Amino acid sequence: TVAAHILSIAPYQPGKPISELAREFGLDPAGIIKLASNENPLGMPESAKMAIAQAVSDLGRYPDPNGFELKALLSKIYGLPAAWITLGNGSNDLLELASLALLGPGTSAVYSQYAFAVYRLATQARGARHLMTPARNHGHDLDAMFDAIEPDTRLVFIANPNNPTGTYQPGEAVTAFLEKVWNTHGERVTVLLDEAYNEYLDPELRFDSARLVERFPNLIVSRTLSKAYGLAGLRVGFSLAQPRLTDLLNRVRQPFNVNSLAQAAAIAALQDKAFLQRTYELNRDGKKVLSSAFEEMGLEYVPSYGNFVLVRVGDAARLNQALLRRGVIVRPVVGDGLPEWLRISIGLPEENARLIDALKDSLAER
Ligand code: PMP
């Protein structure tokens, strides 16, 4: 028999791939736009493509199990020893590793309503209790999250900015929360600060997470190369944490969890400042365009700090179908308890324009 906690899991619903929609609706894949998975609309940087081409000749060998070069680069970028860094097969891997190392039956994890769906899944997979706190203005209520910590709580997940809502907690609020958790619970409660969308923040809003990791021995910060660095298909992420926690993650990590191409591409992408800047600007401008279009259409939306916007369309299931028929893939967030909302990733200017037209047409259909 299968354990009840496994059967309780509702599997993650990813965005529909372009090929699948093309087959289902008999559409030309070239005419489909996908704004469903918060990917980088610029695709992969050329610098990373070149690095991959070079790395292909070594694919007969296993990847570097410890990611020596990639960690050395990250160590330089963040000003932390390599022994504080863990590489992951996407940052999802790090969420899983933290859950594997810290959770199990008889423990619990705290996360917010409308937070990234994987927090609940990873907790359930470990047979731990999940303690979900109500959101405040669609975002994390850090006071409620602190109060939700129980004697058996081992892990608290925070997404900043959050997906799917795009909300953001400023550095002072996060620091105050970390201080309270550390002073009250010490090493017993680990906080996983998931910063998958950090690079999309306006520069004045960014805070120095590496310095927080130096200050709080119970903190894991996770980052990804799937979003702003344009490497979603390669699966690479990393975490920063003090050696005690990094060692725990390393104990449950698969030896070759980040493949050779991903390591090579990540090294190139992390150094490609021009690509990152273009990505940031494109996103900032596109977000303005989508937000003003939603305003003009009288649609409620959550001001976003990420590379997507959550917008209230009413009957989201119907709207989603109408958009799919027009070759536009967005993301319903029904599973997250937001049945009237769609999450729309920021695209290239022409993709944003097409989305806006398709949304207007679809709304007029009713
Ligand atoms: N955290 C958040 C908040 C996310 O939105 C995502 C991507 N959907 C991830 C982590 C995981 O992304 P990846 O595994 O590609 O790094």
Residues whose N, C-alpha, C, O or C-beta is under 5 A from the ligand:
A	BS01	PMP	N89 G90 S91 N92 F116 A159 P161 N163 D194 A196 T224 S226 V236 G237
